[in-house]
Amino acid sequence: MRINKFMAECGVGSRRFCETLIIEGRVSVNETIVKNLGFQVDEAKDAVCLDKKKLILVDKKYYILLNKPQGYLCTNTDPYNRLIARSLIEIKDRLYTIGRLDLNTEGLIIFTNDGTLAHRLAHPNYKVEKTYELKINTPIENKDIQEITKGGIVLEEGKTLPAKLKILNKSKKILMLIISEGKKRQIRRVFKILGYNVLHLKRTGIGNITDKKLGIGKYRFLTKTEISYLKKSVNYENF
């Protein structure tokens, strides 16, 4: 098996990402640094290490949908011993988080040990839409709807892309927002710039994956159809 494919199937990341690690001299086979991208690995005999840590092939790939509660962090560890979303999933394998949410936001997150899929979904070239429901403190004005839907609101890391917005009730305080990017705390920051406070924020969809019946704090495994959809959305099958 080609070395970058072996590393990807160990959950390190995409094959291209693994190639970068190889070129940097961080990968060894049987205690010898390997920089040849075409190197063939015998997965039954060879010991492949990344930064001197042995890589193990993933026996089974998991694709999990979690409905994260408020008050949980999307991180693997926390120095302040706060609650971690990963702890709600009863699987010991290393899992990547796809679609992080901040501490006070609830909603859908995908976890997987498929490193290739995780890295592709996180790449800015693949704009998988995410759907949110939010409640703001005052009725949204038409001029601000135009600002959000045309994009171009300036944040520190750049301008926002055009978004889709729908008013869900007569008070104009409950909205549905669909975005195709994931800047840190983007929705809260955009509405703050426009003069609103976000009182409640929930992610209800990742692409066409949604589940209104999934209880808060509960998780389930993605269906074959949902996994296929995610892979096609990032051109995974042709990678």
Summary of the structure (lengths in Angstrom):
residues: 239
radius of gyration: 20.4
end to end distance: 15.8
largest distance: 67.0
contacts: 683
relative contact order: 0.16
helix: 24%
strand: 27%
